[in-house]
Amino acid sequence: MRFIYIIIIVFFSLFTCTICFAQEKNNAPVIKKNVSIEIPTDTAKVKKTLLKKIKDAFKFRTNFRKGEEERIIAIINRLQKPDQPRDTTINNTYVTNNNVPISTIQKQIDSLFLDFTTSVDSTKISNIDINNLIDKLLPMVQKKIDLEKEEEKRQAKIKQIHNLLQYPLGTFQTVRVNKIPVKIIFKKVVRNTEVYGFHPYWMNKFYLNYNYKVLNTLIYYGYELDGKTGGYKTLNGWDTADVVTKAKKEGCKVVLCIFDKNQKSLDDFLKNKDSQLRLINDTKFLLKEKNADGINIFFENFGDDNRYNFTEFISLFYKSLKAENSLYQLTVTLPVFDKYHNYDVGELEPYVDRFIIDFSKKNNYGPITPLKGSDYSLDAGIDRYLNKNIPPKKIVACLTYNGILWKYKSKKSEFKFYNTIVKDYLSEYNPLYDKNNGAYIDIIKNKKDTISQLWFDDVQTICEKYDFILNKGIGGIGIWGLGSDDGRPELWNALIDKTMYINVKTKILKPPVKEGMMASWKRRLIQEIELYKKLFNHPCDFTKDDSKKMFSDNLFIRITEILFVIILLIVLFCLKQKKQLGDDWTKSKLYYGILTFLSVFLAICIVLCLFLNPGFSGFGLSSSGKCETTFITVLKILGGGIIIGSLAMKFLIFPLIKPKEVP
């Protein structure tokens, strides 16, 4: 045994010496050529070679767990694929915990490779360089793995909600064990806030790509007020726009927005009661005509001297709308910062269903809607109105899908649609992120001078603002400029992700109890009676499934056949007795009475059989699906016929055929 220990110690010593010698050879400058790798000077080829070496290095790191190793190698394999066209739907996704998008991590990885290939000898890279690169790459790759997992879960949730939105009342799923139902799972999409979307009239060609099921209310920005008369300058297509019909068909409420930007026009209007009454009457007619759901007032800068007049107008409008239809809504759009004190919000509150704070206007340099740090920020704007003691559920924060391009030399700004930003800018520039202000792009000329700056919201930044609004506990989220994202589904998906969730309820079913014979017959008898009630009174509602549940329809046919045979036998018996006994047959009246009763009962049974037979189209069930006469009606007709026939026989027929008495 001791000899074996000696052999092991000697072998271990030789192995250690060999490793040390090999390490010295690796560090020796004269032998460096034997351990370095020749690579092409072209960056793409260098990257491909590096990725292969990194993947091989990961495979042989003994301190790396197998599961993580496989995932990291899978990511590296994806890095080797050719660059795909930029798609913000996948790359610029929302990431929790204030992290950067997946696309940014990918750019960091690419930049790391570029820096590496330019900082070391472009023809020779040692194993030590590779190991250093791996240590830098590992956290980035792991982060990308984690974020891609989050994104997969998010996309799976959105897909499930998309499917459930097709069933507004929810879906039921019965779980069975050995064909016995044990529980029922009920799933339904539930909103955690209201969503309002402004449809500007100039966006009419984009309405087909709206996801109406995400919206509670669509606001049609179209009624341009004529302040002098109270009528409209133009309806901008309200009376003909297909978007209104489409939204109502999809279950979305529709509101007509009345706007006026001219201070002189608003001054004339708010000081003229007749103009106000005309507007109210005209808009009530327009709402009825399109089966709409309310009015939004969007007046801008009408002057503090009209503060009281505006409150009186809103009060008058509100009372008139509610008198016409209590379900009509009156909403008012407010500026982020009411610096001219136009709106007496405390006095307006009882007459307004929702206050929509407009965060879509630009008031100074920078982003349109900063999160914090400005009088016009989301934080300041919401708190300013909450401090006026407005119920939080009456406040809606309206964001915008538009971006804004600031030009340094001309000091002018220009709004940009979201789909234009994706198409014209994100394909060329990499966005940067400011924690409180959102995403921006510096447009640089000659690689030196910044000539303009573009601020916008992508999925990540707008989701952070949605979270902020939801945490404030206010009544809803609004979107200005539906259609500016035309052709881009990611912003609709962001709304789904933040404003909807799947409510799952599970009902555990009691184990079935085997019924006794009496209980089973009693249950079947009660069910049969209920089916006949439905059949006799409402044959139009009687279905094939109801017919299959019945067990007595064939029974009536058998009863009819037996009854016919019994009546036939009684008739033969009566004829025989009459022939043999003549007038001396003392029981003739009894048998004739029984025969009459059975004949009437047979007639009822024949009518019932015909009623239950779909092949007979005179009344009752019909194979053509037409709604036929009820059984009760048929019995009334039959009874009336028997009574009329009996009276006719007694008072008309019998006197005619009765022989005259001979003296």
Buried (B, 14 or more C-beta within 10 A) or exposed (E): EEEEEEEEEEEEEEEEEEEEEEEEEBEEEEEEEEBBBEBEEEBEEBBBBBBEBBBEBBEEEEEBEEEBBEBBBEBBEEBEEEEEEBEBBBBBBBBEEEBBBBBBBBBBBBEBBEEBBEEBEBEBBBEEBBEEBBEEBBEBBBBBBBBBEBBEEBBEBBEEBBEBBEEEEBEEEEEEEEEEEBEBEBBBBEEEBBBBBBBBBEBBEBBEBBBBBBBBBBBBBBBBBBBEBBEBBEBBBBEEBEBBBBBBEBEBBBBBBBBBEBBEBBBBBBBBEEBBBBBBEBBBEBBEEBEBBBBBBBBBBBBEEBBEBBBBBBBBBBEBBBEBEEEBBBBBBBBBBBEEEBBBBEBBBEBBBBBBBBBBBBEEEBBBBBBEBBEBBBBBBBEBBBEBEBEEEBBBBBBBBBBBBBEEEEEEBEBBBBBBBBEEBBEEBEBEBBEBBBBBBEBEEEEEEEEBBBBBBBBBBBBBBBEBBBEBEBBBBBBBBBBBBBEBEBBBBBBBBBBBBEEEEEEEEEEEEEEEEEEEEEEBEEEBEEBBEBBBEEBEEBEEEEBEEBEBBEEBBEBBEEBBEBBEEBBEEBEEBEEEEEEEBEEBEEBEEBBEEBBEBBBBBBBBBBBBBBEBBEBBBBEEEEEBEBBEEBBEEBEEEBEEEEEEEEEEEEEEEEEEEEE
